[in-house]
């Protein structure tokens, strides 16, 4: 095993312990138990190479359905709010879809969402949304800056253009 692999493993173990401590403290403050299921959920969210960056509960359920550890869909749904409150997840509502994102150790960033296919992109951190926390609105205090740009991705634009061209050709042919 190479030195860099050992370093990566040590970092992953340190992160796992930090996440475990954060969750355990959050649960203690609420009088809840730290269960193997909750630990498994955090492990999959933070360490699965196949879970998308912006994932739905159904995506997380598919990770568990592959046989690692059986956790019901109801248990997953019940724990998403808990993990969001603990600071381990962000909950996003992108149009009609609700998804979650790992947030520990990540800087706030903006998103771009295709309103046709639902694909989501993280925008570079140089899109400054940090100042949004300082925006003053009477009776409101922002705690999570979140900016989302909606539009059409290049694939959906091309599909829309092809569809429009077909319609135009059909109407010309009928004349």
N, C-alpha and C positions, 0 to 999 in steps of 0.2 A: 504494500500500500504506500502510495506516495505521500510526501509531506503535505501537499495541498489538500489531498483527500482527508487526511487526519485533521487538518485545520477546519475543513468544511464540516466534518462530523462533530468536532468540538463546538463549533458555532451552532449547529443544529441542536445539539444537546442542551446548550446554554439557553437557546431560544425556547425550547420545549419546557425547560424548568421555569423560565420567566412567565410563560403563558399559563403554566399550571399554577404558579403562585398567585398570579393575577385573578384567575378564575376562582381558586380556593378562597381567597380573601373576599371576593365579591359574594360568593355563596355564604360564607360565614356571616357577613354583615346582614344577610337576608334570612339567616336561619335555615339555609338549605344544605343538603348533603353534596359532597363531591363524589360523584358516582363514576364507575368505569365507563358508562355510556357517554357522560359529558366529556370525560378525558378523550375518549375515542373520537368524538365529534370534533373537538379542537385539533386533535392530531391530523385528522383527514383534511380539515379546512386549511391548515397551515402547511402540511407536508405532503399531500398527495400531488404527484406530478401531473395527474390527469384532470383534476378539478379546475374548471376555468377560473380566471381571476374574478370575474363577475358571475356568480353562480346563483341558481335558483335552488330552492329546497329540493326540488325534484332531481337536480344534478347531484346534490349531496346524497340523496337517497340511492341513486344509481351507484355511487361509490360503495355504499354499504351492501347493496344487493350483489355486488361482485364477490361476496363471501368473506370479507375480512372480519366482520363483527355484525351481528344482527341487531339493528336498531329500527324500530318502527317509524313510519312516516309521521305519526302523531308525536312521537318523542322528538323528532327533528324539529317539527314546527314549534313545539312547546319550548325548545331550547334556543331558538333563534333570537327571540326578544331578550332572553337572559344574557346571551353572548353579546348582543348589541349594547345592552345596558352596562356590561362589564368593560366595554372599550375594546373588545377583541374583534368586533365586526361593525361595519357600516351597513345600514339598510338603505337601498336606493329604490325609488319609484321612477323608472324610466318609461314614461308613457303608461301603458297598461301593465307592463311587467314589473314585478318586484324581484329584486335580486340583492345579494349580499356581497360584501367585499372584505377581505382581510385588511385590517387597518393598523395593527400594531407594528410600529417601526416604519411606517410609510408616511410620507408627507401628504397633506391634502392636495388634491389635484382635480382638475376639471375633466369632464367626459364629453365625448361626441357619440350620439346615438342615431342610428338610421331608423327613422320612424316607419319604414316599410318592413325590413327584415329583422330589426331589433338588435343588430350587431352593435357592440359597444367598444369604444376605444378610450384608453387613458390618454389625456393630453399631457404634453410635457410639463414638468413642474414650473417652467418659466412663465406659464400662464398664471399670473399672480392673483390667487383667490384669497390669500391670507388676509388682505385688507378688508374683506367682506365681514370679518368678525367684528370690525370696528364700526360698521354702518349702524347708525342709530335710528331705530324705529320706535316711536312711542309705545310703551307697554310690551316691548319685545326685546329679548336678548338672544342673539345668535350664538350657538355653541359649536356648530359644525358647518363650516363653509362648504357649499356644494354647488357647483355650476355645471350645467348640462347644455350642450348645443345639440339641437335636433336638425336633421336634414336627411338627404338621401346619399347613400354610399355610391361609389362609382358603379358597382355591379347593378344595383337597383335602378340607377339613372339610365344605364345602358339598356336594361330590360324594358323600362318605361319608354325609352326612345324607340326601340324595336317594335313594341306594341303600337305606339302611335304611328309609326311608319306603315305598319300593316293596315291599320284603320284608314290612313290616308290613301294607300294604294287601292284598297277595296272601294272607297268612295269615288275615286277617279275612274276605276274600271266600270262602275255602275253607270257612269254618265255617258 
